[in-house]
Amino acid sequence: MKQQPTYPIASVDHALRLAAILQLEGALTVTEAADRLGVARSTAHRLLSMLVYRDFASQGDDKTYSAGPVIRIGAHSWSRTARLRSIALPHLRRLADGIDESVNLAILTGVALRFVASVECRQELRVTSREGMSFPACNTSSGLVLLADLPADAVERLYELDNSEDRPDPSLLARELAKVRRDGYAVNHGRSERGVVAVGVPIRGLDGQVLAGLSVSIPSTRYDVHRLRPLVAALHGAAQGLESELRSWAEWDSGNAADDGTE
């Protein structure tokens, strides 16, 4: 279970968020980095310069910054995540405004869940942005809906090499995932973070497979079980809108590939 440090260091948090963005989404400019973090361009430039110095980032001839050798991953993984995030953000903002709670978009990376987008609500007491953070998938609502979409043997293989203290009991996880499949959503009562309740639903692609999880995060002091049904309905509504737009993008991409003579 993660707990926010008693004395958080903003500059470290900003640098780590930038590293995660570069790893998952690809290149960005100083201006884009400043906008994402909500800081001045000079601050963003100093942060990126330090990441370059420590090989967490690389600067190109065009002055953009990309993932450095320490965190570089496959060339195609970030582009898909970046597009998903870009398409999803307007839907997340509308959802956050509608329910006045913080909302998140997350993907599965092995047995971990990585938050790729967050929109905070306007309330003074709120769950803050989780963008760039990673949690054990089995302890999160979005992680459970993503795991529930996998065949049972695939879930077993994922956890075969997991020796962490957060490794779930296989039989208990199997029963929980079966319930998530039946319900179409998952609830997390303080399993990933104390004092936070989260509800998550799946985001499906053209092939019907789950691409990501969409969740709402609520301070436990404000959560009421009677809110569960309307929250799930709002999440499913936002998920359907996002899935529809993702289908349109996929069809557009497919058409362009055919026009270009590429596959």
TORKOL-4160 file (C-alpha; in steps of 0.2 Angstrom, whole numbers, padded with zeros to 4 digits, m for minus):
263
<pt num="1" X="0000" Y="0000" Z="0000"/>
<pt num="2" X="0007" Y="0017" Z="m0005"/>
<pt num="3" X="0007" Y="0032" Z="0006"/>
<pt num="4" X="0011" Y="0050" Z="0001"/>
<pt num="5" X="0027" Y="0056" Z="0010"/>
<pt num="6" X="0024" Y="0067" Z="0025"/>
<pt num="7" X="0036" Y="0080" Z="0017"/>
<pt num="8" X="0035" Y="0078" Z="m0002"/>
<pt num="9" X="0048" Y="0086" Z="m0013"/>
<pt num="10" X="0040" Y="0094" Z="m0027"/>
<pt num="11" X="0055" Y="0095" Z="m0039"/>
<pt num="12" X="0058" Y="0076" Z="m0037"/>
<pt num="13" X="0040" Y="0073" Z="m0040"/>
<pt num="14" X="0040" Y="0083" Z="m0056"/>
<pt num="15" X="0056" Y="0075" Z="m0062"/>
<pt num="16" X="0049" Y="0058" Z="m0059"/>
<pt num="17" X="0033" Y="0062" Z="m0068"/>
<pt num="18" X="0043" Y="0069" Z="m0083"/>
<pt num="19" X="0053" Y="0053" Z="m0084"/>
<pt num="20" X="0037" Y="0042" Z="m0084"/>
<pt num="21" X="0029" Y="0053" Z="m0097"/>
<pt num="22" X="0044" Y="0051" Z="m0108"/>
<pt num="23" X="0044" Y="0033" Z="m0106"/>
<pt num="24" X="0026" Y="0030" Z="m0110"/>
<pt num="25" X="0022" Y="0043" Z="m0122"/>
<pt num="26" X="0038" Y="0049" Z="m0131"/>
<pt num="27" X="0046" Y="0065" Z="m0135"/>
<pt num="28" X="0040" Y="0082" Z="m0129"/>
<pt num="29" X="0046" Y="0100" Z="m0129"/>
<pt num="30" X="0050" Y="0111" Z="m0114"/>
<pt num="31" X="0034" Y="0121" Z="m0117"/>
<pt num="32" X="0024" Y="0104" Z="m0117"/>
<pt num="33" X="0033" Y="0098" Z="m0101"/>
<pt num="34" X="0029" Y="0115" Z="m0092"/>
<pt num="35" X="0011" Y="0113" Z="m0097"/>
<pt num="36" X="0009" Y="0095" Z="m0091"/>
<pt num="37" X="0017" Y="0099" Z="m0074"/>
<pt num="38" X="0010" Y="0116" Z="m0072"/>
<pt num="39" X="0027" Y="0125" Z="m0070"/>
<pt num="40" X="0036" Y="0139" Z="m0078"/>
<pt num="41" X="0046" Y="0135" Z="m0094"/>
<pt num="42" X="0062" Y="0139" Z="m0085"/>
<pt num="43" X="0058" Y="0126" Z="m0072"/>
<pt num="44" X="0054" Y="0113" Z="m0085"/>
<pt num="45" X="0070" Y="0116" Z="m0094"/>
<pt num="46" X="0080" Y="0113" Z="m0078"/>
<pt num="47" X="0071" Y="0097" Z="m0074"/>
<pt num="48" X="0074" Y="0090" Z="m0092"/>
<pt num="49" X="0092" Y="0096" Z="m0092"/>
<pt num="50" X="0095" Y="0085" Z="m0076"/>
<pt num="51" X="0086" Y="0070" Z="m0083"/>
<pt num="52" X="0097" Y="0072" Z="m0098"/>
<pt num="53" X="0113" Y="0073" Z="m0087"/>
<pt num="54" X="0108" Y="0057" Z="m0078"/>
<pt num="55" X="0103" Y="0048" Z="m0095"/>
<pt num="56" X="0084" Y="0047" Z="m0091"/>
<pt num="57" X="0081" Y="0058" Z="m0106"/>
<pt num="58" X="0090" Y="0063" Z="m0122"/>
<pt num="59" X="0089" Y="0079" Z="m0132"/>
<pt num="60" X="0087" Y="0079" Z="m0151"/>
<pt num="61" X="0093" Y="0091" Z="m0164"/>
<pt num="62" X="0076" Y="0098" Z="m0165"/>
<pt num="63" X="0077" Y="0103" Z="m0146"/>
<pt num="64" X="0064" Y="0090" Z="m0141"/>
<pt num="65" X="0067" Y="0078" Z="m0127"/>
<pt num="66" X="0064" Y="0059" Z="m0127"/>
<pt num="67" X="0067" Y="0044" Z="m0116"/>
<pt num="68" X="0085" Y="0041" Z="m0112"/>
<pt num="69" X="0094" Y="0025" Z="m0111"/>
<pt num="70" X="0090" Y="0022" Z="m0093"/>
<pt num="71" X="0071" Y="0021" Z="m0096"/>
<pt num="72" X="0070" Y="0018" Z="m0115"/>
<pt num="73" X="0057" Y="0005" Z="m0120"/>
<pt num="74" X="0050" Y="m0001" Z="m0137"/>
<pt num="75" X="0047" Y="0011" Z="m0150"/>
<pt num="76" X="0029" Y="0007" Z="m0153"/>
<pt num="77" X="0023" Y="0006" Z="m0135"/>
<pt num="78" X="0023" Y="0025" Z="m0131"/>
<pt num="79" X="0014" Y="0030" Z="m0147"/>
<pt num="80" X="m0001" Y="0019" Z="m0143"/>
<pt num="81" X="m0001" Y="0025" Z="m0125"/>
<pt num="82" X="0001" Y="0044" Z="m0131"/>
<pt num="83" X="m0014" Y="0042" Z="m0143"/>
<pt num="84" X="m0025" Y="0034" Z="m0130"/>
<pt num="85" X="m0021" Y="0047" Z="m0118"/>
<pt num="86" X="m0024" Y="0061" Z="m0130"/>
<pt num="87" X="m0041" Y="0054" Z="m0135"/>
<pt num="88" X="m0046" Y="0050" Z="m0118"/>
<pt num="89" X="m0042" Y="0067" Z="m0109"/>
<pt num="90" X="m0058" Y="0076" Z="m0115"/>
<pt num="91" X="m0069" Y="0062" Z="m0109"/>
<pt num="92" X="m0060" Y="0061" Z="m0092"/>
<pt num="93" X="m0063" Y="0080" Z="m0090"/>
<pt num="94" X="m0081" Y="0079" Z="m0094"/>
<pt num="95" X="m0083" Y="0064" Z="m0082"/>
<pt num="96" X="m0073" Y="0073" Z="m0068"/>
<pt num="97" X="m0084" Y="0088" Z="m0070"/>
<pt num="98" X="m0100" Y="0078" Z="m0070"/>
<pt num="99" X="m0097" Y="0068" Z="m0054"/>
<pt num="100" X="m0085" Y="0080" Z="m0046"/>
<pt num="101" X="m0072" Y="0067" Z="m0041"/>
<pt num="102" X="m0055" Y="0064" Z="m0048"/>
<pt num="103" X="m0054" Y="0051" Z="m0062"/>
<pt num="104" X="m0040" Y="0041" Z="m0070"/>
<pt num="105" X="m0035" Y="0031" Z="m0085"/>
<pt num="106" X="m0022" Y="0017" Z="m0083"/>
<pt num="107" X="m0014" Y="0003" Z="m0093"/>
<pt num="108" X="m0007" Y="m0014" Z="m0088"/>
<pt num="109" X="0012" Y="m0017" Z="m0088"/>
<pt num="110" X="0015" Y="m0034" Z="m0082"/>
<pt num="111" X="0008" Y="m0036" Z="m0065"/>
<pt num="112" X="0008" Y="m0017" Z="m0062"/>
<pt num="113" X="m0004" Y="m0004" Z="m0066"/>
<pt num="114" X="0002" Y="0012" Z="m0073"/>
<pt num="115" X="m0008" Y="0028" Z="m0073"/>
<pt num="116" X="m0006" Y="0037" Z="m0089"/>
<pt num="117" X="m0019" Y="0051" Z="m0086"/>
<pt num="118" X="m0028" Y="0059" Z="m0072"/>
<pt num="119" X="m0040" Y="0074" Z="m0070"/>
<pt num="120" X="m0043" Y="0081" Z="m0052"/>
<pt num="121" X="m0060" Y="0087" Z="m0047"/>
<pt num="122" X="m0063" Y="0104" Z="m0040"/>
<pt num="123" X="m0067" Y="0099" Z="m0022"/>
<pt num="124" X="m0055" Y="0105" Z="m0009"/>
<pt num="125" X="m0054" Y="0087" Z="m0001"/>
<pt num="126" X="m0049" Y="0077" Z="m0017"/>
<pt num="127" X="m0038" Y="0063" Z="m0023"/>
<pt num="128" X="m0023" Y="0071" Z="m0031"/>
<pt num="129" X="m0016" Y="0066" Z="m0048"/>
<pt num="130" X="m0009" Y="0048" Z="m0050"/>
<pt num="131" X="m0002" Y="0051" Z="m0067"/>
<pt num="132" X="0014" Y="0042" Z="m0070"/>
<pt num="133" X="0012" Y="0032" Z="m0054"/>
<pt num="134" X="0012" Y="0013" Z="m0053"/>
<pt num="135" X="0003" Y="0001" Z="m0041"/>
<pt num="136" X="0001" Y="m0018" Z="m0040"/>
<pt num="137" X="m0013" Y="m0022" Z="m0052"/>
<pt num="138" X="m0021" Y="m0034" Z="m0041"/>
<pt num="139" X="m0024" Y="m0020" Z="m0028"/>
<pt num="140" X="m0032" Y="m0007" Z="m0039"/>
<pt num="141" X="m0049" Y="m0006" Z="m0047"/>
<pt num="142" X="m0043" Y="m0003" Z="m0065"/>
<pt num="143" X="m0030" Y="m0017" Z="m0063"/>
<pt num="144" X="m0043" Y="m0029" Z="m0058"/>
<pt num="145" X="m0054" Y="m0025" Z="m0073"/>
<pt num="146" X="m0038" Y="m0027" Z="m0084"/>
<pt num="147" X="m0033" Y="m0044" Z="m0076"/>
<pt num="148" X="m0051" Y="m0050" Z="m0077"/>
<pt num="149" X="m0050" Y="m0049" Z="m0096"/>
<pt num="150" X="m0036" Y="m0061" Z="m0097"/>
<pt num="151" X="m0037" Y="m0080" Z="m0098"/>
<pt num="152" X="m0034" Y="m0088" Z="m0082"/>
<pt num="153" X="m0018" Y="m0096" Z="m0088"/>
<pt num="154" X="m0012" Y="m0079" Z="m0094"/>
<pt num="155" X="m0015" Y="m0072" Z="m0076"/>
<pt num="156" X="m0005" Y="m0087" Z="m0069"/>
<pt num="157" X="0010" Y="m0084" Z="m0080"/>
<pt num="158" X="0010" Y="m0066" Z="m0076"/>
<pt num="159" X="0012" Y="m0070" Z="m0057"/>
<pt num="160" X="0024" Y="m0085" Z="m0059"/>
<pt num="161" X="0039" Y="m0074" Z="m0058"/>
<pt num="162" X="0032" Y="m0061" Z="m0046"/>
<pt num="163" X="0041" Y="m0063" Z="m0029"/>
<pt num="164" X="0035" Y="m0047" Z="m0022"/>
<pt num="165" X="0026" Y="m0045" Z="m0005"/>
<pt num="166" X="0011" Y="m0039" Z="m0014"/>
<pt num="167" X="0009" Y="m0056" Z="m0024"/>
<pt num="168" X="m0009" Y="m0061" Z="m0022"/>
<pt num="169" X="m0016" Y="m0078" Z="m0017"/>
<pt num="170" X="m0020" Y="m0087" Z="m0034"/>
<pt num="171" X="m0036" Y="m0094" Z="m0028"/>
<pt num="172" X="m0042" Y="m0078" Z="m0020"/>
<pt num="173" X="m0037" Y="m0068" Z="m0035"/>
<pt num="174" X="m0046" Y="m0080" Z="m0047"/>
<pt num="175" X="m0062" Y="m0078" Z="m0037"/>
<pt num="176" X="m0061" Y="m0060" Z="m0037"/>
<pt num="177" X="m0058" Y="m0059" Z="m0056"/>
<pt num="178" X="m0073" Y="m0070" Z="m0059"/>
<pt num="179" X="m0084" Y="m0057" Z="m0049"/>
<pt num="180" X="m0077" Y="m0043" Z="m0059"/>
<pt num="181" X="m0081" Y="m0051" Z="m0075"/>
<pt num="182" X="m0099" Y="m0054" Z="m0069"/>
<pt num="183" X="m0101" Y="m0037" Z="m0062"/>
<pt num="184" X="m0092" Y="m0027" Z="m0076"/>
<pt num="185" X="m0083" Y="m0016" Z="m0064"/>
<pt num="186" X="m0071" Y="m0017" Z="m0049"/>
<pt num="187" X="m0071" Y="m0008" Z="m0032"/>
<pt num="188" X="m0055" Y="m0005" Z="m0022"/>
<pt num="189" X="m0058" Y="0000" Z="m0003"/>
<pt num="190" X="m0041" Y="0007" Z="0002"/>
<pt num="191" X="m0030" Y="m0008" Z="m0005"/>
<pt num="192" X="m0019" Y="0003" Z="m0015"/>
<pt num="193" X="m0019" Y="0018" Z="m0004"/>
<pt num="194" X="m0026" Y="0021" Z="0013"/>
<pt num="195" X="m0041" Y="0033" Z="0014"/>
<pt num="196" X="m0045" Y="0031" Z="m0005"/>
<pt num="197" X="m0060" Y="0021" Z="m0013"/>
<pt num="198" X="m0059" Y="0018" Z="m0031"/>
<pt num="199" X="m0071" Y="0011" Z="m0044"/>
<pt num="200" X="m0065" Y="0005" Z="m0061"/>
<pt num="201" X="m0073" Y="m0001" Z="m0078"/>
<pt num="202" X="m0064" Y="m0007" Z="m0093"/>
<pt num="203" X="m0061" Y="0002" Z="m0110"/>
<pt num="204" X="m0062" Y="m0010" Z="m0124"/>
<pt num="205" X="m0054" Y="m0009" Z="m0142"/>
<pt num="206" X="m0061" Y="m0014" Z="m0159"/>
<pt num="207" X="m0057" Y="m0032" Z="m0155"/>
<pt num="208" X="m0067" Y="m0032" Z="m0139"/>
<pt num="209" X="m0051" Y="m0034" Z="m0128"/>
<pt num="210" X="m0048" Y="m0022" Z="m0114"/>
<pt num="211" X="m0035" Y="m0008" Z="m0118"/>
<pt num="212" X="m0036" Y="0002" Z="m0102"/>
<pt num="213" X="m0045" Y="0005" Z="m0086"/>
<pt num="214" X="m0056" Y="0020" Z="m0082"/>
<pt num="215" X="m0058" Y="0024" Z="m0063"/>
<pt num="216" X="m0064" Y="0037" Z="m0051"/>
<pt num="217" X="m0055" Y="0040" Z="m0035"/>
<pt num="218" X="m0064" Y="0046" Z="m0019"/>
<pt num="219" X="m0058" Y="0050" Z="m0002"/>
<pt num="220" X="m0066" Y="0036" Z="0009"/>
<pt num="221" X="m0073" Y="0049" Z="0021"/>
<pt num="222" X="m0085" Y="0055" Z="0006"/>
<pt num="223" X="m0089" Y="0038" Z="m0001"/>
<pt num="224" X="m0106" Y="0031" Z="0002"/>
<pt num="225" X="m0111" Y="0013" Z="m0005"/>
<pt num="226" X="m0127" Y="0021" Z="m0011"/>
<pt num="227" X="m0116" Y="0031" Z="m0024"/>
<pt num="228" X="m0109" Y="0015" Z="m0031"/>
<pt num="229" X="m0123" Y="0012" Z="m0044"/>
<pt num="230" X="m0123" Y="0030" Z="m0051"/>
<pt num="231" X="m0104" Y="0030" Z="m0051"/>
<pt num="232" X="m0103" Y="0014" Z="m0061"/>
<pt num="233" X="m0116" Y="0021" Z="m0073"/>
<pt num="234" X="m0106" Y="0037" Z="m0076"/>
<pt num="235" X="m0090" Y="0027" Z="m0079"/>
<pt num="236" X="m0099" Y="0016" Z="m0091"/>
<pt num="237" X="m0106" Y="0031" Z="m0100"/>
<pt num="238" X="m0089" Y="0039" Z="m0102"/>
<pt num="239" X="m0081" Y="0022" Z="m0107"/>
<pt num="240" X="m0093" Y="0020" Z="m0121"/>
<pt num="241" X="m0090" Y="0038" Z="m0127"/>
<pt num="242" X="m0071" Y="0035" Z="m0127"/>
<pt num="243" X="m0073" Y="0018" Z="m0135"/>
<pt num="244" X="m0083" Y="0025" Z="m0149"/>
<pt num="245" X="m0070" Y="0038" Z="m0153"/>
<pt num="246" X="m0056" Y="0025" Z="m0152"/>
<pt num="247" X="m0066" Y="0015" Z="m0165"/>
<pt num="248" X="m0067" Y="0030" Z="m0176"/>
<pt num="249" X="m0048" Y="0033" Z="m0175"/>
<pt num="250" X="m0044" Y="0015" Z="m0178"/>
<pt num="251" X="m0056" Y="0015" Z="m0194"/>
<pt num="252" X="m0047" Y="0031" Z="m0200"/>
<pt num="253" X="m0030" Y="0023" Z="m0197"/>
<pt num="254" X="m0035" Y="0007" Z="m0206"/>
<pt num="255" X="m0042" Y="0017" Z="m0221"/>
<pt num="256" X="m0026" Y="0028" Z="m0222"/>
<pt num="257" X="m0015" Y="0012" Z="m0222"/>
<pt num="258" X="m0025" Y="0005" Z="m0236"/>
<pt num="259" X="m0024" Y="0021" Z="m0246"/>
<pt num="260" X="m0005" Y="0021" Z="m0244"/>
<pt num="261" X="m0003" Y="0003" Z="m0249"/>
<pt num="262" X="0003" Y="m0002" Z="m0231"/>
<pt num="263" X="m0003" Y="m0014" Z="m0218"/>
